[in-house]
């Protein structure tokens, strides 16, 4: 039986929440800030940003309504945390996975020049692809040269985005295993 239309757990509701985050830098940045702070209050989220507390409150309320955030306390001031997002979008034979890692990377655009430049050059779809490469990079199944060749970008650009995304992946997906030293792997590739 289908889930209730009022539930934020319905796949279409989550797709709409993801759509909001992908289309709004401010909402993506707020999502990333909630992740970084763990379970912050609106006041904590508004501290240190150039947005009014009222706007932050409205944005948090919107993200709770669409199911991207959840309130974790009943007492005032309320605390919020991100909801785990895992949306797969398939068009024809192309498929992309939208996860908190992608959303946090997107939300870091304003504070990370390398991610900002990569997004300007390759768009959100390019960043989503780079996140997949970065997961393989963290798991020692990928290096910058392979990504550069397959994505038709420079090795420097591939290495830069892989390094930036590696840090985000370690924060958002700490359970992802990593055993091989990538510098050693790159050195071995250089020798051959």
Secondary structure by P-SEA (a helix, b strand, c coil): ccccccccccaaaaaaaaaaaaacaaaaaaaaaaaaacccccccccccccccaaaaaaaaaaaaaacccccccccccbbbbbcbbbbbbbcccbbbbbcaaaaaaaaaccccaaaaaaaacccaaaaaaaaaaaaaaaaccccaaaaaaaacccaaaaaaaaaaaaaaaaaacccccccccaaaaaaaaaac
